[in-house]
Amino acid sequence: MIQSVADLKRGDNFFLLAGPCVIEGEDMALRIAERVVKVTERLNIPYVFKGSYRKANRSRLDSFTGIGDEKALKVLAKVRETFGVPVVTDIHAANEAQMAAEYVDVLQIPAFLCRQTDLLVAAAQTGKIVNIKKGQFLSPEAMRFAADKVVEAGNNQVMLTERGTTFGYQDLIVDYRGIPEMQSFGFPVILDVTHSLQRPNQTSGVTGGMPQLIETIAKAGVAVGVDGLFMETHEDPSVAKSDGANMLKLDLLEGLLEKLVRIRRSL
């Protein structure tokens, strides 16, 4: 199991954080994990299973938020135990950090909360790896200060994630210049491929997306030299309970990763 970010950066390949947007149930999580583990082992891609135990940031009050915190965290622990892979989940408030840390290896700070000092410090104090998503409203250079809060709280196990920048009211754009800029801080940088393709604030109250561009965004990120990739994937995104509009269909993951590994090797 990983103890530091160096464990993820072993070898010359990128690492992968992938899984469903939110834990919808144990069987679904185990099926997805099993398939991704097989592919990543074959391609020698260090893998972290991703699943949110609860979705706090939803467009509408009636949107699905989860199956229950403890139940979902136990599913993440079951994935970890069954397949021997690390797991990552989001936290949304300082009092969630220690609870989630009992079940996972990486605590993820959502983009909208990346400036919340108490949340960053609480995550740091667990001793877990902290993955901070760049706010859609922040420049890459501003993420230095978010990372500094974690380090100054006594934890230098930090990763930063690019997930697109607000472009108008209902779109995002990835500025690939930000990847080497954030890498210059001395932390691994991840590209969140699927959230970068969201179409937020739709009139229906449900976030849209452009999954047809997942391959394009991912290829460009690998070509630029990103350390890791983040992708949400689901057996059938059309029935996913969260972020289905921008998730990758699980059947497409293997072919995409094969292409990305070839790009990485060519560099």
C-alpha positions in Angstrom: 0.0 0.0 0.0 1.2 3.5 -0.7 2.8 5.5 2.0 3.9 8.5 0.0 3.5 10.2 -3.4 6.8 8.6 -4.4 5.1 5.2 -4.3 2.8 6.4 -7.1 5.6 7.8 -9.2 7.5 4.6 -9.4 8.8 3.8 -12.9 8.4 5.9 -16.0 4.6 5.6 -16.4 1.8 8.0 -15.3 -0.3 6.9 -12.4 -4.1 6.6 -12.5 -6.9 7.6 -10.1 -10.1 6.1 -11.5 -13.5 4.8 -10.4 -17.1 5.9 -10.2 -18.1 9.5 -9.3 -19.9 8.3 -6.1 -20.2 4.9 -4.4 -23.5 3.6 -5.5 -23.1 0.1 -3.9 -20.6 -2.5 -3.0 -21.1 -4.8 -6.0 -20.8 -2.0 -8.5 -17.6 -0.7 -6.9 -16.0 -4.1 -6.8 -16.8 -4.9 -10.4 -15.3 -1.6 -11.6 -12.2 -2.0 -9.4 -11.7 -5.5 -10.6 -11.7 -4.5 -14.3 -9.5 -1.5 -13.8 -7.0 -3.4 -11.7 -6.6 -6.0 -14.4 -5.9 -3.4 -17.1 -3.5 -1.3 -15.0 -1.5 -4.3 -13.8 -1.1 -5.4 -17.5 0.0 -1.9 -18.5 2.1 -1.3 -15.4 0.1 1.8 -14.4 0.2 2.5 -10.6 -3.5 2.6 -9.7 -5.7 4.3 -7.0 -9.4 3.4 -6.9 -11.5 6.6 -6.7 -15.0 6.9 -5.2 -16.7 9.7 -3.3 -18.4 8.4 -0.2 -20.8 11.4 -0.3 -21.4 14.1 -2.9 -21.8 17.4 -1.0 -21.8 19.7 -4.1 -24.9 19.0 -6.2 -26.8 21.3 -8.4 -30.3 20.5 -6.9 -31.6 19.5 -3.5 -33.1 16.3 -4.9 -29.8 15.1 -6.4 -28.3 11.8 -5.2 -25.7 12.3 -2.5 -24.8 8.8 -1.4 -25.7 5.5 0.3 -24.6 6.7 3.8 -21.2 7.8 4.9 -20.1 4.8 6.9 -21.6 2.3 4.5 -19.8 4.0 1.5 -16.5 4.3 3.4 -16.7 0.6 4.2 -17.1 -0.2 0.5 -13.9 1.8 -0.2 -12.1 -0.2 2.5 -13.5 -3.4 1.0 -12.0 -2.5 -2.4 -8.7 -1.7 -0.8 -8.7 -5.1 1.0 -9.9 -7.2 -1.9 -7.6 -5.9 -4.6 -4.7 -4.5 -2.6 -4.9 -1.1 -4.2 -5.0 2.3 -2.4 -8.2 4.3 -2.4 -9.0 8.0 -2.6 -12.2 9.9 -1.6 -13.3 13.5 -1.2 -13.8 15.3 2.1 -15.9 18.4 2.5 -15.4 19.6 6.1 -12.7 19.5 8.6 -14.5 17.1 10.9 -14.7 14.5 8.1 -10.9 14.2 7.7 -10.1 11.8 10.5 -13.2 9.7 9.8 -12.4 9.2 6.2 -8.7 8.7 6.9 -9.5 5.5 8.8 -10.7 3.9 5.5 -8.6 5.5 2.7 -5.0 6.3 1.6 -5.6 9.6 -0.1 -7.8 12.5 1.0 -9.0 14.7 -1.8 -9.9 18.3 -1.4 -12.7 19.4 -3.9 -11.9 22.3 -6.2 -14.5 24.6 -4.7 -12.9 24.1 -1.3 -9.2 24.3 -2.2 -8.7 27.6 -0.2 -10.4 26.4 3.0 -7.6 26.5 5.5 -9.3 24.5 8.2 -10.1 21.7 5.7 -6.5 21.6 4.4 -5.0 21.6 7.8 -7.3 18.8 9.0 -6.5 16.7 6.0 -2.8 17.4 6.6 -2.9 16.3 10.2 -4.2 12.8 9.3 -0.8 12.1 7.8 -2.5 10.8 4.6 -1.6 12.0 1.1 -3.6 15.1 0.3 -4.7 15.7 -3.3 -5.9 19.3 -3.8 -8.0 20.0 -6.8 -7.3 23.4 -8.4 -10.3 25.7 -8.1 -12.0 26.5 -11.4 -11.5 30.2 -10.3 -7.8 30.0 -9.5 -4.6 30.5 -11.5 -2.1 27.6 -11.4 0.4 29.8 -9.5 -2.2 30.4 -6.7 -2.2 26.7 -5.9 1.2 27.1 -4.3 -0.5 28.7 -1.3 -3.0 25.8 -0.9 -0.1 23.3 -1.0 1.9 25.4 1.5 -0.9 25.2 4.0 -0.7 21.4 4.0 3.1 21.4 4.2 3.2 24.0 7.0 0.7 21.9 8.9 3.3 19.1 8.9 2.5 17.0 5.9 4.6 17.2 2.7 2.6 14.4 0.9 0.8 16.7 -1.5 -0.6 16.3 -5.0 -2.2 19.0 -7.1 -4.9 18.3 -9.7 -5.8 20.4 -12.8 -9.5 20.2 -13.6 -10.2 23.1 -15.9 -10.8 26.8 -15.5 -14.2 28.6 -15.7 -14.7 29.8 -19.2 -17.9 31.9 -19.4 -20.8 30.7 -17.3 -21.3 27.1 -18.5 -18.0 25.8 -19.8 -14.4 24.9 -18.7 -11.1 25.1 -20.5 -7.8 23.3 -19.7 -4.8 25.6 -19.9 -1.9 23.0 -20.2 0.7 25.7 -19.3 -0.5 25.2 -15.7 0.8 21.6 -15.5 4.5 22.4 -15.7 3.9 25.5 -13.7 2.4 23.6 -10.8 5.0 20.8 -11.2 7.6 23.5 -10.5 6.3 23.7 -6.9 7.8 20.2 -6.3 4.6 18.2 -6.1 3.1 15.6 -8.6 0.4 17.1 -10.8 -2.6 15.2 -12.0 -5.0 16.0 -14.8 -8.7 15.4 -14.0 -9.8 14.5 -17.5 -13.5 13.9 -17.0 -14.3 16.9 -14.7 -12.4 19.2 -17.1 -15.2 18.3 -19.6 -18.1 19.2 -17.4 -20.7 21.8 -18.6 -21.8 23.2 -15.3 -24.9 25.2 -14.3 -27.2 23.9 -17.0 -30.7 25.2 -17.0 -32.0 21.8 -16.1 -30.1 21.8 -12.9 -28.0 18.8 -14.0 -24.4 19.2 -14.9 -23.7 18.4 -18.6 -20.5 17.2 -20.2 -18.6 16.4 -23.4 -17.3 12.8 -22.9 -16.5 12.6 -26.6 -13.4 14.7 -25.8 -12.0 12.5 -23.0 -9.4 11.0 -25.3 -8.3 14.3 -26.6 -7.9 15.9 -23.2 -6.1 12.8 -21.8 -3.7 12.5 -24.8 -2.7 16.2 -24.5 -2.1 15.8 -20.8 0.2 12.9 -21.2 2.0 14.7 -24.0 2.6 17.6 -21.8 4.1 15.3 -19.1 1.5 15.2 -16.4 2.4 12.8 -13.5 -1.0 11.3 -13.1 -4.5 11.1 -14.6 -7.9 11.2 -12.9 -10.9 9.7 -14.7 -14.3 8.9 -13.5 -15.7 5.7 -15.1 -18.9 3.7 -14.9 -20.3 0.6 -16.5 -23.2 2.6 -17.9 -22.8 6.4 -17.5 -26.4 7.0 -18.7 -27.7 5.6 -15.5 -25.0 6.8 -13.1 -26.3 8.6 -10.1 -23.8 11.5 -10.4 -21.7 13.0 -13.2 -22.9 10.6 -15.8 -22.7 13.2 -18.5 -18.9 13.4 -18.4 -17.8 10.0 -17.2 -16.0 7.5 -19.4 -17.8 4.2 -20.2 -15.8 1.5 -18.5 -15.6 -0.6 -21.7 -13.6 2.2 -23.3 -11.0 2.5 -20.6 -8.6 -0.2 -21.6 -8.2 1.0 -25.2 -7.7 4.6 -24.1 -5.0 3.6 -21.5 -3.2 1.6 -24.2 -3.0 4.7 -26.4 -1.9 6.8 -23.5 0.9 4.4 -22.5 2.2 4.4 -26.0 2.3 8.3 -26.0 4.1 8.2 -22.6 6.7 5.7 -23.9 7.4 7.8 -26.9 8.4 10.7 -24.7 
